[in-house]
Amino acid sequence: MIRAVKMIQFAGVALILTACNGEVAEEGVSRGEELYSLCANCHGVDGTGSEEQKAPQIAGMDVAFVESQLTAFFIGERGLDAGDISGMRMRPMALTLNHGGVVSRDSEEWQGENNPPNEATLLNMRAVAEYVATLSPVVTEPTLGGDSARGELIYSMTAQTEARQAWDAEHALPEPVEGEAAVEEEGEEAVVVEAAPTWTPPSVAPACDTCHGVDGSGVTGLGSALVGLQDWYIAAQIANFKGWRGQTATGVLMTTVAPHLSDQDVADVSAYISTLSVQE
């Protein structure tokens, strides 16, 4: 494992030195397409991802979100935990967007692993993000054998409300019979009707759409877009949240949610997410 990590880091440094040193950072889709050629090795030319490379579909992702994730990898919020293999692969790739070479550790500008990107580097990140946004996402097929109907009850607050209302209607208590009080006064044994148990969602985790949106497109400041992501990637990220591996500031909330999701829950909710329409 350690040897593999070192090889990944070495490859990333080599790419930084060859790909970015001396280049002029330019903003725009055409520049982004040029820079994306390296990303295509894992995410694919069309941005639809590769399970073999542990790289998710990123085609059509929101520009601001892609920028935020590139920055997170760049400054070390993501990609430094040995348990997050895909993240460790991604961080050196984000560093290739650095303009002018990596800040030396003995430089006065060095601020540890969270050395922030300079303005030229941010332009490179925006260019890549803008190009990624032009790619057309595809509908992903579930691979974990999840039950999408059960997954909807985990994901959707609306689905939970409707299921609870249907349950309550089916298990409603009978209306009191006329003259019931008189029967009790005469000393006859009253029939006790026990209330039916209340409906509960299949998982104690809060509904996903609260933070990720009804359509899976995400909610700014709360949760990222999930639509278009493969189920194996979602499962890997939830495992990361359970292990508190490589989390960004906005991801901290998920570290409190993920432990309540079983493997079956993850498979089911991922299967439901795959039914949400991608924006082409």
QUIMO-V953879 format. One record per residue. N is the residue number from 1. RES is the residue in one letter. PSI is psi in whole degrees, 0 to 359 (NA if undefined). OMEGA is omega in whole degrees, -180 to 180 (* if undefined). Layout:
BEGIN
((N/RES/PSI/OMEGA) (N/RES/PSI/OMEGA))
END
This chain:
BEGIN
((1/M/312/-178) (2/I/319/-180) (3/R/318/-180) (4/A/319/180) (5/V/316/-180) (6/K/322/179) (7/M/319/179) (8/I/314/-178) (9/Q/319/180) (10/F/317/180) (11/A/321/180) (12/G/316/180) (13/V/319/180) (14/A/318/179) (15/L/323/179) (16/I/314/-176) (17/L/327/-177) (18/T/329/-172) (19/A/333/-169) (20/C/338/-174) (21/N/118/175) (22/G/353/180) (23/E/150/178) (24/V/122/179) (25/A/129/179) (26/E/144/178) (27/E/144/175) (28/G/159/-177) (29/V/320/-178) (30/S/319/176) (31/R/321/179) (32/G/321/178) (33/E/320/179) (34/E/314/-180) (35/L/329/-177) (36/Y/342/-178) (37/S/328/177) (38/L/319/179) (39/C/328/-176) (40/A/338/180) (41/N/329/180) (42/C/317/-176) (43/H/352/180) (44/G/151/-180) (45/V/325/-179) (46/D/2/177) (47/G/16/-177) (48/T/0/171) (49/G/174/-179) (50/S/122/178) (51/E/323/179) (52/E/321/180) (53/Q/0/-177) (54/K/34/-179) (55/A/123/-176) (56/P/169/172) (57/Q/130/178) (58/I/356/-179) (59/A/131/176) (60/G/4/-179) (61/M/153/179) (62/D/136/-176) (63/V/311/-177) (64/A/323/-180) (65/F/315/179) (66/V/318/177) (67/E/316/-178) (68/S/323/-180) (69/Q/322/176) (70/L/319/178) (71/T/319/180) (72/A/318/177) (73/F/319/-177) (74/F/316/-176) (75/I/358/175) (76/G/9/173) (77/E/329/175) (78/R/152/172) (79/G/13/179) (80/L/352/-179) (81/D/127/-177) (82/A/342/179) (83/G/346/-179) (84/D/83/-175) (85/I/313/-179) (86/S/325/178) (87/G/322/179) (88/M/332/175) (89/R/325/-174) (90/M/326/-174) (91/R/312/178) (92/P/328/179) (93/M/321/177) (94/A/325/-179) (95/L/340/178) (96/T/345/178) (97/L/355/179) (98/N/129/-180) (99/H/124/176) (100/G/9/179) (101/G/164/-178) (102/V/138/177) (103/V/130/-178) (104/S/146/-180) (105/R/336/180) (106/D/8/178) (107/S/151/176) (108/E/340/-179) (109/E/349/-178) (110/W/130/-180) (111/Q/35/-178) (112/G/197/-177) (113/E/342/178) (114/N/30/176) (115/N/117/-173) (116/P/154/177) (117/P/143/177) (118/N/179/-174) (119/E/319/-179) (120/A/322/178) (121/T/320/178) (122/L/325/177) (123/L/321/177) (124/N/317/-180) (125/M/317/179) (126/R/321/-180) (127/A/316/178) (128/V/315/-179) (129/A/319/180) (130/E/323/178) (131/Y/316/179) (132/V/322/-179) (133/A/339/-180) (134/T/346/-178) (135/L/149/-176) (136/S/119/178) (137/P/158/178) (138/V/159/177) (139/V/131/-179) (140/T/147/180) (141/E/134/179) (142/P/144/179) (143/T/353/-175) (144/L/2/178) (145/G/31/-178) (146/G/160/178) (147/D/107/-175) (148/S/328/180) (149/A/316/177) (150/R/324/179) (151/G/325/178) (152/E/324/-180) (153/L/340/175) (154/I/320/-173) (155/Y/316/-166) (156/S/123/174) (157/M/322/179) (158/T/316/179) (159/A/322/179) (160/Q/317/180) (161/T/315/-180) (162/E/320/179) (163/A/321/179) (164/R/319/179) (165/Q/319/179) (166/A/320/179) (167/W/313/-178) (168/D/322/180) (169/A/322/-178) (170/E/330/-175) (171/H/28/-180) (172/A/144/177) (173/L/145/179) (174/P/151/178) (175/E/145/179) (176/P/139/-180) (177/V/139/-180) (178/E/132/-180) (179/G/6/-178) (180/E/321/-179) (181/A/321/-180) (182/A/323/179) (183/V/318/-179) (184/E/324/-179) (185/E/327/-179) (186/E/358/176) (187/G/2/179) (188/E/152/-177) (189/E/126/179) (190/A/146/178) (191/V/121/180) (192/V/123/179) (193/V/115/-179) (194/E/141/178) (195/A/142/178) (196/A/152/177) (197/P/149/180) (198/T/153/179) (199/W/138/175) (200/T/146/179) (201/P/160/-177) (202/P/343/179) (203/S/148/178) (204/V/352/178) (205/A/144/178) (206/P/153/-180) (207/A/134/-175) (208/C/327/-174) (209/D/348/177) (210/T/321/-179) (211/C/332/-175) (212/H/0/177) (213/G/149/-180) (214/V/322/-178) (215/D/7/179) (216/G/11/-177) (217/S/358/177) (218/G/161/177) (219/V/119/-176) (220/T/127/178) (221/G/351/-179) (222/L/302/-176) (223/G/148/-178) (224/S/168/175) (225/A/138/178) (226/L/336/-177) (227/V/133/-180) (228/G/346/180) (229/L/141/179) (230/Q/151/-177) (231/D/325/-180) (232/W/329/178) (233/Y/319/178) (234/I/317/179) (235/A/319/180) (236/A/320/-179) (237/Q/323/177) (238/I/323/175) (239/A/321/177) (240/N/318/179) (241/F/322/178) (242/K/326/-180) (243/G/5/-180) (244/W/47/-177) (245/R/121/172) (246/G/50/-176) (247/Q/142/174) (248/T/172/-178) (249/A/316/-179) (250/T/345/-180) (251/G/352/-178) (252/V/323/-180) (253/L/323/-179) (254/M/337/179) (255/T/341/176) (256/T/341/-179) (257/V/316/-174) (258/A/319/-178) (259/P/340/-180) (260/H/357/-178) (261/L/120/176) (262/S/171/177) (263/D/322/179) (264/Q/320/177) (265/D/315/-178) (266/V/315/180) (267/A/319/-177) (268/D/313/-178) (269/V/328/177) (270/S/322/178) (271/A/321/178) (272/Y/318/180) (273/I/326/-179) (274/S/345/179) (275/T/347/179) (276/L/143/-175) (277/S/133/174) (278/V/149/179) (279/Q/106/-179) (280/E/NA/*))
END
